[in-house]
């Protein structure tokens, strides 16, 4: 746990994520990443140089069989207030099951529901459980499937809700370390009932594998040849040389190297 705590604190300090008086909501799905983040942020309160408050929030998608009582028990143990927002997102997504990208549609709806709750609770930041592996997978997915160079930012301002900021305190934490911490402590998490989710065992088959699973396997294969490949992918978006970039976008406007070529 000390290793994970150290990485979260370093991440918070390197990217200036946590400020005095922050009320940070943790979006809790019940999975290993979000619950580990909640547990670690609750523990970090005792050591961090400035005071901040925590609030756990779960978006109940209206799927049958979901029981969030273990999350409520953990929140009570950690002395973190907990709120569940009930929605009908699940049935709506299944109604549009032929949608080309139902997961994207679901994510947008969940973000909207989550932001509504955060404003009601007076939170100024939302902490999500994306980790280091999510970051490097996102970089490669953007290049290979989106024809763009971009990354998952450690923090960013909400474009829809003034004064709200999204932070990712697990940004420097490896997924294997989260799994090892889970197994060492014998922790059990909630499996999402959605058949479309990346973690659903019925989705990751040969006929219907998610792109993220493909990227995970690609990185694993590359690592066999080059053990530094993961760190290199992560650092690549910190070392962009604009003098060698054909074109780039800023604030929605595309800029070409030809704009200043003859100057």
C-alpha positions in Angstrom: 0.0 0.0 0.0 2.9 2.4 0.7 4.0 2.1 -2.9 0.5 3.0 -4.2 0.2 5.8 -1.7 3.5 7.2 -2.7 2.6 7.2 -6.4 -0.8 8.8 -5.7 0.9 11.6 -3.6 3.5 12.1 -6.3 0.8 12.3 -8.9 -1.2 14.8 -6.9 1.8 17.0 -6.3 3.4 16.8 -9.8 0.1 17.8 -11.5 -1.2 20.0 -8.7 -4.4 18.0 -8.4 -5.4 18.6 -4.8 -5.8 22.0 -3.2 -6.8 23.2 0.3 -10.5 23.1 0.8 -11.3 20.8 -2.2 -14.4 18.6 -2.0 -13.5 15.7 -4.2 -16.1 13.3 -5.4 -14.9 9.8 -6.4 -16.9 8.2 -9.1 -17.4 4.6 -7.8 -18.5 1.9 -10.1 -17.7 -0.9 -7.7 -14.8 -2.2 -9.7 -11.1 -2.5 -8.6 -9.9 0.8 -9.9 -12.5 3.1 -8.5 -12.7 1.4 -5.1 -8.9 1.3 -4.8 -8.8 5.0 -5.6 -11.4 5.7 -2.9 -9.6 3.7 -0.4 -6.2 5.3 -1.1 -7.6 8.9 -1.2 -9.3 8.3 2.1 -6.0 7.0 3.6 -4.0 9.9 2.0 -6.1 12.5 4.0 -4.1 11.6 7.1 -0.8 12.5 5.5 -1.4 15.1 2.8 -0.2 18.7 3.6 -3.6 20.3 2.9 -7.1 19.4 4.0 -9.6 18.0 1.5 -13.0 16.3 1.8 -14.2 13.2 0.0 -17.6 12.2 -1.4 -18.3 8.8 -3.0 -20.9 8.7 -5.8 -22.3 5.8 -7.8 -24.4 6.0 -10.9 -26.9 3.1 -10.7 -27.6 2.3 -14.3 -30.8 0.5 -13.5 -29.4 -2.9 -14.4 -30.8 -6.0 -12.6 -28.7 -7.8 -10.0 -26.5 -4.8 -9.0 -25.9 -4.7 -5.3 -23.9 -1.7 -4.0 -24.2 -2.5 -0.3 -20.5 -3.6 -0.2 -19.6 -0.1 -1.5 -21.8 1.5 1.2 -20.1 -0.7 3.9 -16.6 0.3 2.7 -17.6 4.0 2.6 -18.8 3.8 6.2 -15.6 2.1 7.2 -13.5 4.8 5.5 -15.7 7.6 6.9 -16.6 8.9 3.4 -20.2 9.9 2.7 -21.8 7.9 -0.1 -24.6 8.7 -2.5 -26.2 6.5 -5.2 -27.9 8.2 -8.2 -30.5 5.9 -9.7 -31.0 6.1 -13.5 -32.5 4.1 -16.4 -29.3 4.4 -18.5 -28.9 0.6 -18.7 -32.4 -0.1 -20.2 -32.0 2.9 -22.6 -28.7 1.5 -23.9 -30.1 -2.0 -24.4 -33.0 -0.4 -26.3 -30.4 1.1 -28.7 -28.3 -2.1 -28.7 -27.7 -1.8 -32.4 -26.0 1.6 -31.8 -22.5 1.5 -33.4 -20.8 2.4 -30.1 -23.1 1.8 -27.2 -20.3 2.1 -24.7 -19.6 5.7 -25.8 -23.3 6.5 -25.6 -23.4 5.0 -22.1 -20.3 7.0 -21.0 -21.8 10.3 -22.0 -25.1 9.6 -20.2 -23.2 8.5 -17.1 -21.1 11.7 -17.2 -24.2 13.8 -17.4 -25.8 12.1 -14.5 -22.6 12.2 -12.5 -22.1 15.9 -13.0 -25.7 16.7 -11.9 -25.0 14.9 -8.6 -21.7 16.7 -8.1 -23.3 20.1 -8.5 -26.0 19.2 -6.0 -23.3 18.0 -3.5 -21.1 21.1 -3.9 -18.1 19.2 -5.2 -15.5 21.1 -7.2 -13.5 18.1 -8.4 -14.3 14.5 -9.6 -11.6 11.8 -9.2 -11.8 8.9 -11.7 -10.0 5.6 -11.5 -8.0 5.7 -14.8 -4.5 4.4 -14.3 -1.1 4.3 -16.1 -2.1 1.4 -18.3 -5.3 3.2 -19.4 -3.1 6.2 -20.4 -0.7 4.3 -22.6 -3.5 2.2 -24.2 -5.4 5.4 -25.0 -2.4 6.9 -26.7 -2.0 3.8 -29.0 -5.7 3.5 -29.6 -5.8 7.1 -30.8 -2.9 6.5 -33.2 -4.0 3.1 -34.6 -7.7 3.5 -34.6 -8.3 7.2 -34.5 -5.5 8.5 -36.7 -4.6 11.1 -34.1 -2.0 11.7 -31.4 -3.6 12.5 -28.0 -3.5 11.3 -24.5 -5.7 10.9 -21.4 -4.9 14.1 -19.4 -4.0 13.9 -15.7 -6.5 16.6 -15.0 -8.8 18.9 -17.1 -11.5 21.5 -16.6 -15.0 20.5 -17.4 -16.3 22.1 -20.6 -19.9 21.7 -19.6 -19.9 22.6 -15.9 -18.1 25.8 -14.8 -15.9 25.4 -11.8 -15.7 21.6 -12.1 -12.4 19.8 -12.6 -11.7 16.2 -13.4 -8.6 14.6 -11.8 -7.0 11.1 -12.2 -4.9 10.4 -9.1 -4.0 6.9 -10.3 -2.3 8.3 -13.4 1.1 7.0 -12.3 -0.1 3.7 -10.8 0.3 0.4 -12.8 -2.8 -1.8 -13.1 -0.7 -4.9 -12.0 0.1 -3.0 -8.7 -3.6 -2.4 -8.1 -4.4 -6.1 -8.8 -1.5 -7.2 -6.4 -2.8 -4.9 -3.7 -6.4 -6.3 -4.2 -5.2 -9.9 -4.0 -2.9 -9.3 -1.0 -5.8 -7.8 0.9 -8.3 -10.4 -0.3 -10.6 -7.7 -1.6 -13.7 -8.4 -3.7 -15.3 -6.0 -6.1 -18.5 -5.7 -8.0 -18.8 -7.1 -11.6 -20.8 -4.8 -13.8 -23.9 -6.4 -15.1 -23.7 -4.7 -18.5 -22.9 -7.2 -21.3 -21.1 -4.5 -23.3 -18.5 -3.6 -20.6 -14.8 -4.2 -21.4 -14.5 -6.4 -18.3 -17.4 -8.6 -19.2 -16.2 -12.1 -19.9 -18.8 -12.5 -22.7 -17.4 -9.5 -24.6 -13.7 -10.5 -24.8 -14.1 -13.3 -27.3 -12.6 -13.7 -30.7 -15.8 -12.4 -32.4 -16.4 -9.4 -30.3 -13.2 -8.2 -28.6 -12.9 -4.6 -27.5 -10.2 -2.5 -29.1 -8.7 -1.9 -25.7 -8.2 -5.6 -25.2 -6.4 -5.8 -28.5 -4.2 -2.9 -27.5 -3.4 -4.5 -24.2 -2.2 -7.6 -26.0 -0.2 -5.6 -28.5 1.6 -3.8 -25.7 2.3 -7.1 -24.0 3.8 -8.5 -27.2 6.0 -5.4 -27.7 7.2 -5.5 -24.2 8.7 -9.0 -24.8 11.1 -7.3 -27.3 11.5 -4.0 -25.6 11.0 -3.9 -21.8 10.9 -0.1 -21.9 8.1 0.2 -24.4 5.4 1.1 -21.9 7.4 4.0 -20.4 8.4 5.2 -23.9 4.7 5.3 -24.9 3.8 7.2 -21.8 6.7 9.7 -22.2 6.1 10.2 -26.0 3.3 12.7 -25.4 5.5 14.7 -23.1 8.3 15.0 -25.7 6.4 16.2 -28.8 8.7 18.3 -31.0 6.3 20.6 -32.9 9.1 21.4 -35.4 8.8 17.9 -36.7 5.0 17.7 -36.7 3.3 18.1 -40.1 0.1 19.5 -38.5 -1.5 19.9 -35.1 -4.8 21.2 -33.7 -5.2 23.8 -31.0 -8.5 25.1 -29.7 -10.2 23.3 -32.6 -8.1 25.1 -35.3 -5.7 23.1 -37.5 -2.2 24.4 -38.0 0.2 23.2 -40.7 4.0 23.3 -40.8 3.5 25.2 -44.1 2.0 28.2 -42.2 5.5 29.3 -41.2 7.7 27.2 -43.6 9.2 30.2 -45.5 9.6 32.5 -42.5 
